[in-house]
Amino acid sequence: MVKVPTICQQEQRPDSPSIPTLMDAFVLVVGGDAFIATFLKRISDLTALQVEALSQMDEVMPMLENRLPHVVIVQARFEGSLELCCQIKQQTQVSGIYCILVEDRPQITRERTLWDRQGEMALSCEALEKGADAYLQIAPVRRKSAALALKEMQLQNRLLVAQIQAGLRKVQNYRQLMRTNDLLSTMALADPLTELNNRRALEWELPRQVQNARTRLRPLSLVILDVDFFKSINDNYGHLVGDRVLQLLSARLRYNLRFQDTLFRYGGEEFVVILSNTDVQEAPMVAHRLRRLIGDQPFSINPTTALNITISLGSSTLNDADDPKGVSLLQRADENLLQAKSDGRNRVVSE
């Protein structure tokens, strides 16, 4: 099956749509040693999060690629913090992580001036513009009144927990959407009868293989095959037997192709095989092997019915004049297939 590009790694079970609880959530804290020590204690006092910490910025991205956290909490004044948020959002694989930028400088007790408020707003704007999902002021509060300081600390803690919960909801929705997209993409590119890649998958994969072959200066060939006299099978045995023939033929082809080959059901009783790293001499050899593979052994439909099936095949090999989508490559293979059928079927015509 053609592998559809995956946008995000999944660590939740596909059948589990529930939002992870705080206890289930994995949070990564990034910052200086003092910030980590203080913040880890603060989080552990609030709830039983699964928390890890890193104080080396160059270790963060490799860690994210190996283990995907739900939330990343970054010290705002830690060197490279804004760049980290930006980098996370630019990389598809980890872009669903919720980034919280935390300003931990102690707050002053005097009444804030207009300049103070504008400065805080500017910092918040820059953080959100660079990729942070939230910007929080979570720092020691210096007040003369212990009661006021305690009250403000409680509000900070409540805000921190609420922000993590909001992040978990967004991350869960994002990952659920990615799972749905992956499922829909797989369904759209799969043939339901044979479970092979379908024609749409071929139209997506062939240009990619053409580009890859030309970039790496490697040969690329293609085989298109057709079941001989398939209409007579449907007419004589019924469409259910015809469907079973296609399923058995698909399985025999799939399990006997080389690792580098990609099989597609092109439509009806026609199939296409992309032969990567295969030149003009090798392609006919593969086609002849497939012809013998299908024709030499009858297909057992049921305990009382076994059918002898043959196929006709045409092959072609990529050349400099072929278009980047591979249309001309496929067309030449199809013309050779028509020639094979015209010449009597159960044969290979190649370039």
C-alpha positions as CSV (number, residue, x, y, z in Angstrom):
1,M,0.0,0.0,0.0
2,V,1.3,3.5,-0.8
3,K,2.2,5.2,2.4
4,V,0.2,8.4,2.8
5,P,2.3,11.2,4.3
6,T,1.6,11.2,7.9
7,I,1.2,14.7,9.5
8,C,1.6,13.8,13.1
9,Q,2.7,10.8,15.2
10,Q,-0.1,9.2,17.2
11,E,0.4,8.1,20.7
12,Q,-3.3,7.9,21.7
13,R,-5.2,4.7,20.8
14,P,-7.3,5.4,17.6
15,D,-10.4,4.2,19.3
16,S,-10.0,6.5,22.3
17,P,-11.4,9.9,21.6
18,S,-11.4,11.0,25.3
19,I,-9.3,14.0,26.3
20,P,-6.3,13.0,28.3
21,T,-6.4,13.9,32.0
22,L,-3.7,15.8,33.7
23,M,-2.4,12.6,35.1
24,D,-2.1,11.1,31.6
25,A,-0.6,14.2,30.0
26,F,3.0,14.3,29.1
27,V,4.6,17.8,29.6
28,L,8.1,18.9,28.7
29,V,9.6,21.8,30.6
30,V,12.5,23.7,28.9
31,G,14.6,26.4,30.6
32,G,17.4,27.1,32.9
33,D,18.3,25.0,35.9
34,A,16.8,27.3,38.5
35,F,13.5,27.7,36.4
36,I,13.3,23.9,36.0
37,A,13.8,23.3,39.7
38,T,11.2,25.9,40.8
39,F,8.7,25.0,38.1
40,L,8.8,21.3,38.5
41,K,8.1,21.7,42.2
42,R,5.3,24.0,41.4
43,I,3.7,21.6,38.9
44,S,4.1,18.6,41.2
45,D,2.4,20.5,44.0
46,L,-0.6,21.1,41.7
47,T,-1.2,17.8,40.0
48,A,0.3,14.5,39.0
49,L,1.6,15.3,35.5
50,Q,4.1,13.2,33.7
51,V,6.8,15.8,33.4
52,E,10.3,15.7,31.9
53,A,12.7,18.7,31.7
54,L,15.6,19.8,29.5
55,S,18.1,22.6,30.1
56,Q,20.0,22.2,26.8
57,M,18.2,23.8,23.8
58,D,19.9,21.6,21.3
59,E,18.4,18.4,22.9
60,V,14.8,19.6,22.6
61,M,13.9,18.8,18.9
62,P,15.5,15.3,18.9
63,M,13.6,14.5,22.0
64,L,10.3,15.8,20.5
65,E,10.8,13.6,17.5
66,N,11.3,10.5,19.6
67,R,8.6,11.1,22.2
68,L,5.8,13.4,21.4
69,P,4.6,15.5,24.5
70,H,1.2,17.1,24.7
71,V,2.5,20.4,26.1
72,V,5.8,22.1,26.1
73,I,6.4,24.8,28.7
74,V,9.3,27.1,27.9
75,Q,11.0,29.7,30.0
76,A,10.5,33.0,28.1
77,R,13.9,34.5,28.9
78,F,15.8,31.2,28.2
79,E,18.0,31.7,25.1
80,G,16.4,30.4,22.0
81,S,12.9,30.1,23.5
82,L,11.0,32.0,20.8
83,E,13.0,30.3,18.1
84,L,12.0,26.9,19.6
85,C,8.3,27.8,19.5
86,C,8.7,28.8,15.8
87,Q,10.6,25.7,14.9
88,I,8.0,23.4,16.5
89,K,5.2,25.1,14.5
90,Q,7.1,24.9,11.3
91,Q,7.7,21.1,11.4
92,T,4.6,19.1,10.5
93,Q,5.5,16.1,12.7
94,V,5.5,18.1,15.9
95,S,3.4,21.1,15.0
96,G,0.4,19.9,17.1
97,I,2.3,20.3,20.4
98,Y,0.9,23.1,22.6
99,C,3.6,25.6,23.5
100,I,3.3,27.7,26.6
101,L,5.8,30.5,27.1
102,V,6.3,31.4,30.7
103,E,7.6,34.7,32.0
104,D,9.1,34.0,35.4
105,R,10.7,37.3,36.4
106,P,9.4,38.5,39.8
107,Q,6.5,40.9,39.6
108,I,6.7,44.3,41.3
109,T,4.0,45.5,43.8
110,R,3.8,49.2,42.7
111,E,1.1,50.3,40.4
112,R,2.1,49.6,36.8
113,T,2.7,52.4,34.4
114,L,1.5,52.7,30.9
115,W,5.0,51.8,29.7
116,D,4.9,48.6,31.9
117,R,1.6,47.5,30.4
118,Q,2.7,48.2,26.8
119,G,5.9,46.3,27.4
120,E,4.0,43.3,28.6
121,M,1.6,43.4,25.7
122,A,4.6,43.7,23.2
123,L,6.2,40.6,24.8
124,S,2.9,38.7,24.6
125,C,2.4,39.7,20.9
126,E,5.9,38.6,20.0
127,A,5.5,35.3,21.7
128,L,2.2,34.5,19.9
129,E,3.5,35.7,16.6
130,K,6.6,33.4,16.8
131,G,4.5,30.3,17.5
132,A,3.7,30.2,21.2
133,D,0.1,29.1,21.9
134,A,0.0,31.0,25.2
135,Y,2.1,33.5,27.1
136,L,1.8,33.5,30.9
137,Q,3.2,35.6,33.7
138,I,4.0,32.9,36.4
139,A,6.4,34.4,38.8
140,P,7.0,35.1,42.5
141,V,4.7,37.8,43.8
142,R,6.3,40.4,46.1
143,R,3.6,42.1,48.2
144,K,3.5,43.4,51.7
145,S,0.3,41.6,52.5
146,A,0.8,37.8,52.8
147,A,-2.9,37.3,52.2
148,L,-2.7,39.1,48.9
149,A,0.4,37.3,47.8
150,L,-1.2,34.0,48.6
151,K,-4.3,34.9,46.7
152,E,-2.3,35.9,43.7
153,M,-0.3,32.7,43.8
154,Q,-3.5,30.7,43.9
155,L,-4.8,32.5,40.9
156,Q,-1.5,31.9,39.0
157,N,-1.7,28.2,39.8
158,R,-5.3,28.1,38.7
159,L,-4.4,29.8,35.5
160,L,-1.5,27.4,34.9
161,V,-3.7,24.3,35.3
162,A,-6.4,25.9,33.2
163,Q,-4.0,26.7,30.4
164,I,-2.6,23.1,30.4
165,Q,-6.1,21.7,30.3
166,A,-6.9,24.1,27.4
167,G,-3.8,22.9,25.6
168,L,-4.7,19.2,26.1
169,R,-8.1,19.8,24.6
170,K,-6.6,21.4,21.5
171,V,-3.9,18.8,21.2
172,Q,-6.5,16.0,21.5
173,N,-8.7,17.6,18.9
174,Y,-5.8,18.0,16.5
175,R,-4.6,14.4,16.9
176,Q,-8.1,13.1,16.4
177,L,-8.4,15.1,13.2
178,M,-5.1,13.8,12.0
179,R,-6.2,10.2,12.7
180,T,-9.4,10.9,10.8
181,N,-7.5,12.4,7.9
182,D,-5.1,9.4,7.8
183,L,-8.1,7.0,7.7
184,L,-9.9,8.9,5.0
185,S,-6.7,9.2,2.9
186,T,-6.1,5.5,3.3
187,M,-9.6,4.7,2.2
188,A,-9.4,7.1,-0.8
189,L,-6.2,5.4,-2.0
190,A,-7.3,1.7,-1.5
191,D,-9.3,-0.6,-3.7
192,P,-12.0,-2.2,-1.4
193,L,-12.2,-5.5,-3.4
194,T,-8.5,-6.4,-3.6
195,E,-7.1,-4.2,-0.8
196,L,-4.5,-2.9,-3.3
197,N,-3.6,0.6,-4.1
198,N,-6.1,2.0,-6.5
199,R,-5.9,4.3,-9.6
200,R,-5.9,7.4,-7.5
201,A,-3.0,6.1,-5.5
202,L,-1.1,5.4,-8.8
203,E,-1.8,9.0,-10.0
204,W,-0.2,10.2,-6.7
205,E,2.7,7.8,-6.6
206,L,3.9,7.6,-10.2
207,P,5.0,11.3,-10.5
208,R,6.8,10.9,-7.2
209,Q,8.7,7.9,-8.5
210,V,9.5,9.6,-11.7
211,Q,11.0,12.5,-9.9
212,N,12.9,10.3,-7.5
213,A,14.3,8.2,-10.4
214,R,15.5,11.3,-12.2
215,T,16.9,12.9,-9.1
216,R,18.9,9.8,-8.1
217,L,19.8,8.9,-11.8
218,R,18.2,5.5,-11.4
219,P,16.1,3.5,-13.9
220,L,12.3,3.2,-13.6
221,S,10.0,0.8,-15.4
222,L,6.3,0.0,-15.4
223,V,4.2,-3.1,-16.2
224,I,0.5,-3.0,-17.0
225,L,-1.3,-6.4,-17.1
226,D,-4.8,-7.5,-18.0
227,V,-6.6,-10.8,-17.2
228,D,-7.3,-12.6,-20.4
229,F,-11.0,-13.3,-21.3
230,F,-12.2,-12.0,-17.9
231,K,-15.6,-11.3,-19.3
232,S,-16.2,-15.0,-20.0
233,I,-15.5,-15.7,-16.4
234,N,-18.2,-13.4,-15.3
235,D,-20.6,-14.7,-18.0
236,N,-20.0,-18.4,-17.2
237,Y,-19.5,-18.3,-13.4
238,G,-21.1,-15.1,-12.2
239,H,-19.6,-11.8,-10.9
240,L,-18.9,-13.2,-7.4
241,V,-16.6,-15.8,-8.9
242,G,-15.1,-13.0,-11.0
243,D,-14.5,-10.9,-7.9
244,R,-12.9,-13.9,-6.2
245,V,-10.5,-14.4,-9.1
246,L,-9.4,-10.8,-8.8
247,Q,-8.8,-11.2,-5.1
248,L,-6.8,-14.4,-5.5
249,L,-4.8,-12.9,-8.4
250,S,-4.1,-9.8,-6.4
251,A,-2.8,-11.8,-3.5
252,R,-0.6,-14.0,-5.7
253,L,0.9,-10.9,-7.3
254,R,1.4,-9.1,-4.1
255,Y,3.2,-11.9,-2.3
256,N,5.5,-12.6,-5.2
257,L,6.6,-9.1,-6.1
258,R,10.0,-7.8,-5.2
259,F,10.3,-5.4,-2.2
260,Q,11.0,-2.5,-4.5
261,D,7.8,-3.0,-6.6
262,T,4.5,-1.3,-6.0
263,L,1.2,-2.9,-7.2
264,F,-2.0,-1.1,-8.1
265,R,-5.4,-2.1,-9.3
266,Y,-5.8,0.2,-12.3
267,G,-9.4,-0.6,-13.0
268,G,-11.6,-3.6,-13.8
269,E,-9.2,-6.5,-14.4
270,E,-6.2,-4.3,-15.1
271,F,-3.2,-4.0,-12.8
272,V,-0.1,-1.8,-12.8
273,V,3.2,-2.5,-11.2
274,I,5.8,0.3,-10.8
275,L,9.3,-1.2,-11.0
276,S,11.7,1.1,-9.2
277,N,15.4,0.8,-10.0
278,T,14.6,-1.5,-12.9
279,D,16.0,-0.9,-16.4
280,V,14.8,-1.8,-19.9
281,Q,16.4,-5.3,-19.8
282,E,15.1,-6.2,-16.3
283,A,11.5,-5.1,-16.8
284,P,10.6,-7.8,-19.4
285,M,12.1,-10.4,-17.1
286,V,9.9,-9.3,-14.2
287,A,6.9,-9.3,-16.6
288,H,7.6,-12.9,-17.9
289,R,8.0,-14.1,-14.3
290,L,4.6,-12.6,-13.4
291,R,3.0,-14.2,-16.5
292,R,4.3,-17.7,-15.5
293,L,3.3,-17.1,-11.9
294,I,-0.3,-16.6,-12.8
295,G,-0.6,-19.1,-15.6
296,D,1.2,-22.1,-14.3
297,Q,-1.0,-22.8,-11.3
298,P,-4.9,-22.9,-11.4
299,F,-6.9,-20.7,-9.0
300,S,-8.9,-22.6,-6.5
301,I,-12.2,-20.7,-6.3
302,N,-13.9,-23.2,-4.0
303,P,-13.6,-27.0,-3.3
304,T,-15.2,-27.8,-6.6
305,T,-14.0,-25.1,-8.9
306,A,-10.5,-24.3,-10.1
307,L,-9.9,-22.0,-13.0
308,N,-6.9,-21.6,-15.3
309,I,-6.1,-17.9,-15.6
310,T,-3.7,-16.2,-17.9
311,I,-2.6,-12.6,-18.2
312,S,-1.2,-10.3,-20.9
313,L,1.4,-7.8,-20.1
314,G,3.1,-4.7,-21.5
315,S,6.1,-3.0,-20.1
316,S,7.9,0.4,-20.6
317,T,11.0,2.1,-19.2
318,L,11.4,5.8,-18.3
319,N,13.3,7.9,-20.8
320,D,14.3,11.6,-21.0
321,A,11.3,12.5,-23.2
322,D,8.7,11.2,-20.7
323,D,6.6,13.8,-18.9
324,P,7.1,14.3,-15.1
325,K,3.7,12.8,-14.3
326,G,4.6,9.5,-16.0
327,V,1.6,9.7,-18.4
328,S,3.6,8.9,-21.5
329,L,5.4,6.1,-19.6
330,L,2.0,4.5,-18.7
331,Q,0.7,5.1,-22.2
332,R,3.6,3.2,-23.8
333,A,3.1,0.2,-21.4
334,D,-0.6,0.3,-22.3
335,E,0.1,0.2,-26.0
336,N,2.4,-2.8,-25.5
337,L,-0.3,-4.5,-23.5
338,L,-2.8,-3.9,-26.4
339,Q,-0.2,-5.4,-28.7
340,A,0.2,-8.5,-26.5
341,K,-3.5,-9.0,-26.5
342,S,-3.6,-8.5,-30.3
343,D,-0.8,-11.1,-30.7
344,G,-2.8,-13.8,-29.0
345,R,-2.7,-13.0,-25.2
346,N,-0.8,-14.8,-22.5
347,R,2.4,-13.0,-23.5
348,V,4.6,-10.0,-22.8
349,V,5.4,-7.1,-25.1
350,S,8.1,-4.8,-24.0
351,E,10.3,-2.0,-25.3
